[in-house]
Amino acid sequence: MSTLIKTKTLTMVQAITDGLRVMLKEREEVLLMGEDIGKNGGVFRATDGLQEEFGEERVLDTPLSEAGFIGAAIGMAVNGYLPVAEIQFLGFIYPAYEQIMTHASRLRSRTLGHFTCPIVIRAPYGAGVRAPEIHSDSTEALFTHMPGIKVVCPSTPYDAKGLMIAAIEDPDPVLFLEPMRCYRSSREDIPEEKYTVQIGKGKVVREGEDVTVIAWGAMVKVAEDAAREASEKGISCEVLDLRTLYPLDKDLIAASVQKTGRTVIVHEAHATGGVGNDVMSIINDTSFLYQKAPTERVTGFDTPVPYFGFEDFYLPDSKRVLAAVEKVAIY
């Protein structure tokens, strides 16, 4: 006899809150920490109400020092806690970069497996919400270069909750990127109970035969919009949501591009050094002889993210993606 799964309709930011609440209830080792996350509930209210529910010793307001509280979180993680640290915006993470890349990512290797560092670092990121300078950076590739830290990026409420729970339960550090454009842009029915989304596994969000379009975060919707427009012109696009940027789902990428023979990669980060280049390497290594056209990339430009009045000129949109799809389709 099947059991009816209770669901609730949540935005992405609400789903993140729900995932945090699930783990705070289940594991007393889970601690939340960050600037203004307690009484104020964080910049985007992702931790709203959690300090009131679980107390100041579980949901900690920290000083304005990213290096300081990330370093403290690493020490807590080594000593049996499961800290979830919030960076207000990804562009504010750079003072903590040394702690993350020199210590958190290397502890398992440095101690020959005797210690792990189960820390989760939450970071809203990306442009499109009219934020000031430094608030809209998409520099995920800085972190995918270092073995020892996983990097995840949900695009839907369901994936946000499932990946959050999986990240907290992971024995190693996880950078949890939260696309700000997706926080309240849609709602989805998700289970009230605990569930996980496997880290390292992407998904097919739209089946297709002619062109593979690969994206993550806020660019998944852009890719889907372009795929719908392409279908009106007789081009069938398969859209992949990577969900995890390190480690990448090589099997998913290879299976899709071998089926279609044509690929477009979409990301809002700068073109040079972007994660899309690693995706292209996977295609070259696994599927070169299947390709019917050179892979196209649709990305941000090699400039700082501009002030909000010019964001729309910087960000990939469905028109740019559609042009790339048509280019590889007729090659």
N, C-alpha and C positions, 0 to 999 in steps of 0.2 A: 504494500500500500504506500503510495507516494505521499510525502509530507509537503504541505503547502509552505513555500518559503515566503516569509513576510518581507516586504520591500518598503522603501520610502523614496520619495522623489527629492533628489538633492542636486545642488550645483556642485562644481568641483571643489570650491573652497569649503563647502559644508561637508562634502565627502571626506576631505582631508581631516577636518575636525572630528568626524565620526570615527575615522581610523585611529586617530590619536586617543580618543576616548576609550575605544575598545581595548587598546593596549595598556592604557593607564589603569583600567579596571582589572585586567587579567594579570599584569605583571607589576609588582610593587617596585621592581628595579627601574621601571621606566620613569624618566624625568624629562621635563621640557624646560628649556632655558633659552633666553634671548632678550633682546632689548624691547621693552614695553609689551611683552607677550602675556603678562599676568593680568593686572587690573584693566589694562586697555585692550587686551585680546589680540595684540599684534596689529601691524599696519593694515592688513587686509582682513582682520578679525578671524583668522584661521584658528586661533586658540581662545576664542571668545567663550567665557563662562567656565573654562577648565580650571582656572585657579580657584574660583569660588567652589567648584565641585570637589577638587582634589587637594586643595590647600597650597600654601606658599612653599612648602618643602618639596612639593612634586612639580610645581609650575613656577619657575624662578625667574624673576626679573633680574637682568644682569647689568653691569656697567656698560657704557658705550665703548666697548673694546672688543672687537671681533677676535683679535689674536688672544686676548685674555680668556674669554669664555669658551672659545674653541679649544684652547690649551687645557682649560679646566675640564671640559667635557671628555677630552682624550684621557686625562688622568682618571676620571670617574669610570670610563669604559673599561680601562685596564683593571680596575678594582671591583668589577662585578656589576656596575650599573649599566643601564641602557639609555644613554642620554640622546635626546632629540633636540638639536640646537637650530634655532632659526636665525638666518641672516636676512635682514630686512629686504635687501635687493641683492641680486648676484653681483652687481657692480661694487658692493660694499665688502665683498669677501676677500679682496686682495690683501688686506693686513693679516688675514689668517692663513694665507696661502702657504707660508713656510710651515706652520703647524700641521696643516693637512698633508702636504706633500713630503715633508721630511720626517714626520712622526706618525701620524695616523695611518698612512698608506704603507709604512714600512715595519710596523711593529710585529706583525706575524713573521716576516722574513728575518728581522733583526734578532728575534728571540727563538728562532728555529722552531716556530709553531707553539712555543710554550704559552704565549700570550696572544690574544686577538684584541681588536679594537672595534667593538660593535657600536659605533656612533653613527647617527643619521644627521646629516646637515641639510636642512630645508632652505631653499633659496628661490623666491619668486624671480622670474627673469623674462626678458624679451620686450620688444617694443609694441606699439599699437594702443597704449592706454594713455598717451599724452603726458608721460612722466618727464621730469627734468633730466638734465645730463647725468650720466653715470647710473641712472635708475633703469635703463633699458638695455643693458649689455646682454649679448648672447655669446658668451665665451666658454661654452661647455667643453670645447676641444682642449682648453688648458688642463682639464682634469682627466680626460680620456687617455692622455699620453702616459700617465703614471700607473703601472700595474699595482694592484693592491687596493684600489678604491673603485667601487662600482658607481655608475652614473645612470640614473633613471629619469624618465620624463614622460608622465602621463599626458594624454590629450582629452580624456573623458572622466567624468565623475567615478564611474565604475572602476576604471583602472587606477585612479588616484587613491581610492581607499585600499584596494587590493595590493597595490605596490607599496603603500605606506606601511601596511602591516608586515609585508614581506621584508621590507627594508629594516624595520625595527628588529625583526627576528633573525636577520642575517648576522653572522658572526664577525663580519668585516665592515669597514666604513662604507657608507653609501651617501653619495650626493644626490639629493632629491630635488630635481628642478621642477618648478611649478610655473607654467606659462600664464602670465597675468591676464592675457587676453581671454583665456579659457575659464578663469575663476568663476564668472557669473554669466557667461555667454550662453549656457544651455543647462538643462536639467535632465536627469536620467533616473530611472528606477533602479535602485541598488539594494542588495540584501541588507537587512538590519543586522544579521548575524556576522560573525567573523568569517572572512574568506581572504585568500591571497591571490595575487597575480604573480606568476613566476618571473623573477628577475632574469634577464638574458633571453627572453622570448618576445618577439614581435608578433604582429597579427595582420591578417589580410582584412581590411575594412571594406574593400570593394573588389569583387571578382572581375577579371578582364582577360583579354586574349592578345591584344595588340601592343600595348605599352605598359611597362611597370613604372609607377610613380611612387617614390619612396620619400617619406617625410616623418616628422615627429613634432610633438608639442602643438603650438598654435598653427603650424603649417599643414597639419593633417587636414583641417577643414578647407584650407586653400587648395590643397591637392584634390580633395573630393569635389569641390566646386568646379575645378578645371576638368575633372573627369566627366562630370555631368555635361559640361559644355562640349567636351570632345565627343561624347556619345551622340549628340545632336548632329555631328559632322561625320558620323559613321566610324569613329575610332573608339575601340573598347579598351579602357584603361583599368589595370589592376592597381589598387592603392594599398601600400603597406604602411603601417604605423610601427616604427621600430620599438618604441616604448623604452628600451634599454639602449644606451649609447656606448656603454662599456660594461660587459662584453657584448659585442654586436651579435645578432642572430644570423650567423653565416648561412645556415641551412635554409632559412626563410628567404633570404635575399637570393641565394643561388637558385632555388626552386622556381621563384617567380621570374627572374630574368632569363632563365633557360627556357621557360614557357613562352615568353613574349619576344625575346630577342632584342628588345628596345627599352631603354631606361631613361627616366628623368629623376634627378635627385633635387629635393627642395629643402632649403634651410635658410633661416633668417640671419644666421651668423655670417661673418665675413667670408668671402670666397677662399682666400689664402689660408691654408692650415685648418680648414673646417672639417667636421666629422664626415661630410660628404666625400672627402678625398679617401678616407678609409673605406667607405662603402664602395667607391670605384675600385680600390685595390682588391676587395673581395670579389667583385665582378670579374676583374682581370684574372685573378688567380683560379677561380672556380668555373667561369663561364665564358671565357674569351671566345672560344670557337662557336658559341651559340649566338653571338651578337650580329645583328643585321644593320646596326648603325652605331656610331660613337655615342657614348653616354653624354647626356646634357645635364648641366647643373643650373638651377635657378636659385640665387642666393642674395644675401645682402651684399653691399659693396665694401671695398677695402677702405672705409673711412669710419671714424667714430659714428655711432648712431646719432643722427642729427636731432636738433631741437624739434619739439613736437609738431611745429608747423610744417615740417618737411618729412615727417615719418612715413607718410604714404608713398613718397617717392623712393624711399629706401627699401621698404619691405616688399618681398615678393607678393604678387597678387595673382589671381586666377588667370588674368590675361597673359602675364609673363609665362606662367606655367603652361597654359594652352599653346602659346607660340612654340615652346620647347617640345611639347607633345607632337604638334604638327610637323616640326622639323625632323624629329626622329622617325615619324610615321611615313614620311615621303622620301626618306633618304635613299 
